[in-house]
Amino acid sequence: MAARVKVKRKGVGGMLRMPGMQAEMLRRAEAIKSIAQASSPVGDEGDPHRGNYAASWQTDSTARGGRRRDRAVAVVRNTSYYARWVEYGNGRPSGPAHHVLLRAAQLGGGNQ
């Protein structure tokens, strides 16, 4: 005979906001951040922004995230003003897309 389980939405919501869930999301975000820092382009000699992009990675987490603000989430972001151009390119041959965050999320987002 198959076991029966009755799931309550309130209980699932509480589970998604637990401190342990928030800690796990932050752990994964830190793993993604470390991969992104290691694979960030640094720049050439004489570049006034040399190393700034790699040093600008940050993580943050909250228990009230998601579209409905009902689950723990963590965010990885780069605060340098040109991070968008490094990630997606600037439309010129001199500035190709590096996809640093995309690759870091693909490598570090799983179970490690």
Contacts in CASP RR format, 6 or more apart in sequence:
PFRMAT RR
TARGET T0000
AUTHOR 0000-0000-0000
METHOD contacts of the structure
MODEL  1
MAARVKVKRKGVGGMLRMPGMQAEMLRRAEAIKSIAQASSPVGDEGDPHR
GNYAASWQTDSTARGGRRRDRAVAVVRNTSYYARWVEYGNGRPSGPAHHV
LLRAAQLGGGNQ
13 70 0 8 1.000
13 71 0 8 1.000
15 21 0 8 1.000
16 70 0 8 1.000
16 71 0 8 1.000
16 72 0 8 1.000
17 63 0 8 1.000
17 64 0 8 1.000
17 70 0 8 1.000
17 71 0 8 1.000
17 72 0 8 1.000
18 72 0 8 1.000
19 63 0 8 1.000
20 72 0 8 1.000
21 63 0 8 1.000
21 71 0 8 1.000
21 72 0 8 1.000
22 61 0 8 1.000
22 62 0 8 1.000
22 63 0 8 1.000
22 72 0 8 1.000
22 74 0 8 1.000
24 72 0 8 1.000
25 61 0 8 1.000
25 72 0 8 1.000
25 73 0 8 1.000
25 74 0 8 1.000
26 59 0 8 1.000
26 61 0 8 1.000
26 74 0 8 1.000
28 74 0 8 1.000
28 108 0 8 1.000
28 109 0 8 1.000
28 110 0 8 1.000
29 59 0 8 1.000
29 60 0 8 1.000
29 61 0 8 1.000
29 74 0 8 1.000
29 75 0 8 1.000
29 76 0 8 1.000
30 59 0 8 1.000
31 108 0 8 1.000
31 109 0 8 1.000
31 112 0 8 1.000
32 76 0 8 1.000
32 101 0 8 1.000
32 104 0 8 1.000
32 105 0 8 1.000
32 107 0 8 1.000
32 108 0 8 1.000
32 109 0 8 1.000
33 57 0 8 1.000
33 58 0 8 1.000
33 59 0 8 1.000
33 76 0 8 1.000
33 104 0 8 1.000
35 103 0 8 1.000
35 104 0 8 1.000
35 107 0 8 1.000
35 108 0 8 1.000
36 57 0 8 1.000
36 76 0 8 1.000
36 78 0 8 1.000
36 100 0 8 1.000
36 101 0 8 1.000
36 104 0 8 1.000
37 54 0 8 1.000
37 55 0 8 1.000
37 57 0 8 1.000
39 100 0 8 1.000
39 103 0 8 1.000
39 104 0 8 1.000
40 51 0 8 1.000
40 53 0 8 1.000
40 54 0 8 1.000
40 57 0 8 1.000
40 86 0 8 1.000
40 100 0 8 1.000
41 53 0 8 1.000
41 54 0 8 1.000
41 86 0 8 1.000
41 98 0 8 1.000
41 100 0 8 1.000
42 50 0 8 1.000
42 51 0 8 1.000
42 53 0 8 1.000
42 54 0 8 1.000
43 49 0 8 1.000
43 50 0 8 1.000
43 51 0 8 1.000
44 50 0 8 1.000
49 80 0 8 1.000
49 82 0 8 1.000
52 80 0 8 1.000
53 78 0 8 1.000
53 80 0 8 1.000
53 82 0 8 1.000
53 83 0 8 1.000
53 86 0 8 1.000
56 78 0 8 1.000
56 79 0 8 1.000
56 80 0 8 1.000
56 83 0 8 1.000
57 76 0 8 1.000
57 77 0 8 1.000
57 78 0 8 1.000
58 76 0 8 1.000
58 77 0 8 1.000
58 78 0 8 1.000
58 79 0 8 1.000
59 74 0 8 1.000
59 75 0 8 1.000
59 76 0 8 1.000
59 77 0 8 1.000
60 74 0 8 1.000
60 75 0 8 1.000
60 77 0 8 1.000
61 72 0 8 1.000
61 73 0 8 1.000
61 74 0 8 1.000
61 75 0 8 1.000
62 72 0 8 1.000
62 73 0 8 1.000
63 71 0 8 1.000
63 72 0 8 1.000
64 70 0 8 1.000
65 71 0 8 1.000
65 72 0 8 1.000
65 73 0 8 1.000
66 73 0 8 1.000
76 101 0 8 1.000
76 104 0 8 1.000
76 105 0 8 1.000
77 83 0 8 1.000
78 86 0 8 1.000
78 87 0 8 1.000
78 100 0 8 1.000
78 101 0 8 1.000
80 86 0 8 1.000
85 95 0 8 1.000
86 98 0 8 1.000
86 100 0 8 1.000
87 97 0 8 1.000
87 98 0 8 1.000
87 99 0 8 1.000
87 100 0 8 1.000
87 101 0 8 1.000
87 102 0 8 1.000
88 97 0 8 1.000
88 99 0 8 1.000
89 95 0 8 1.000
89 96 0 8 1.000
89 97 0 8 1.000
89 98 0 8 1.000
END
